[in-house]
Amino acid sequence: MNMNQLDRRNFLQKTALTALAGLALPSLTPAKHIRSAENVVLGHNSHRYRVVPNWGVLDAGKNPVNDCHEMVEDAKGRLFLLTNETKNNVLIYDKSGKLLDSWGTTYPGAHGLTLVNEGGEQFLLISDNTRRQVIKTDLKGRELMKIDYPRETGVYAHPGEFTPTETAVNPANGDIYVADGYGANYITQYNSKGQYIRHFGGKSTDAAEKEKFDCCHGVLVDTRTPTNPTLLITDRRHNCLKRFTLDGKYLATIDLPGSYICRPVLHGDYLFGAVFRSTSDAYPNSGYIQILDKNNKVVSTPGGSAPLYENGKLGEQRKDRAFMGLMHPHDVLVDSDENLYIAQWASQKTYPIKLERIA
């Protein structure tokens, strides 16, 4: 077992113990707090949101969740939630929170979910860190392609060293970037058919190693400059995002002090990220959302402290204890109506939380 997995296991154990202690306090139970919080408003400046009570809550006997890892919206406005609960790995909602469909029983390590557009059709890429594969499916769950451990790189002795957490797709040519965030910390680039192109990164032992990572948990193709798209990659333990060229050359670092951002999500000119504080934070409700503008400045932190800059540098951010509904956010979906949906892991098997944008 690698150190990322050990840290995650230790965090889960600490969280479980603290959460059990907190159950004696009703205010610490997310669902109860949300039900009594119809008028709770989160966020800052131009990005403020109202909590929608009970959104997406289902009969756990019929449609349970375990860790709710990621969400995407398809062209029809349907919301796909990925959970590592093998009774139904994928739950499909409408925006009101009604369950439309479910599928998937073979993804015990369901972790990353990416929507792919190909010639007018849409597909999913599922990163499964138990199967140690990236699986391409159609929107009904039929498996179409699998990417196994990247033997071609020469840096993996066996499949057990590969633990993928996320993918991103270049919309211009279909190239797939796979982040091995819980494994050897390489980014591996493939073409749309799953054929190896290159790899870069690797495990960092020093924060000064700008071209390497300590948990490259998430990856995004940033297309906000159409003539010069780049990669944004999470370096989670170093509390930052790193920008690279599409062929893996390091460009810059965006520091986010105090924040373990899971993956960057692009919507318009803004970046969104789900954050939990760190494994050293013993409090079980540690999460918030960060929203960055096109200048890489945090403009709003729903569920967290207000972003404060001094001499151009962001101060360390923390959980806003006034709202305990966000526990350990793992992903944020921004829908076509500007609303947010927060999927959470290690959060007492809670369903996603919806935050409605305030105009």
C-alpha angles and dihedrals in degrees: 000000000000126000094257090058092045091052090048092049092048090048092051091050092049092045093049092051094047093044091052090053090049095053089083087066111069092201090066094058107097099209093050092047093050093048089058094042107074091140099043111131122195133188139041142262114348095351109069126147140194119223113242107216119231096357113171096357108156139182100282090204091062104027110020128176130204113180109001100211112171146354137202135181120227128212091270093057094254117145117224117202121194119208131168090231102116095206085076117354093181124045117187117206136180116227093266090062096256116145111240102175145334137206144159131081102169104068107088092162097040103163116139127047124187128176114222126199116206123171095326094318128100129220138174132237112206118195108206113190093190096050087039090223143109109228125197115210138170118245091270094056102259109148114235106167140005130206112203128190111313101253089167092070093067091219097097120075094191141353092265090073091063117082110162119203106174148002137206130194128214104228091206097064108000096249112163123219116199120199114209092200099158095037132044093334097239126141109222121198122210134174120246091274093057096256116149118252108164145319134219141171120045135184116324122216094178130042088224090069093093096178093055136065145225097207109349088200101163139024134193136182102227107211099172089112099049094194093051114031116182141184123256112199129184117238091188105181090047089054096235150095120238126209121217137173116255089260094054107265116144116244113165148335129238108204118214104179115214095005129117096198112195102202136339115245121198123217118164109310094337136088120215127194137181112226139192119187108238144287089266092062103095094190110102096220103062107140143109141151126253124207120195127191126223089276090059092250119140106239101171138016111192108203092011142079119291113272109254125187127198119186088348095305125115115237120230111280128217142186117282101231091201090083117042098176093097108072113158108347113200102176142006124211118200108202128208089266093057093252122137129229117194121205114197137198128205088017106127092276092292123169121239121291121230122213115193116215115242111220 
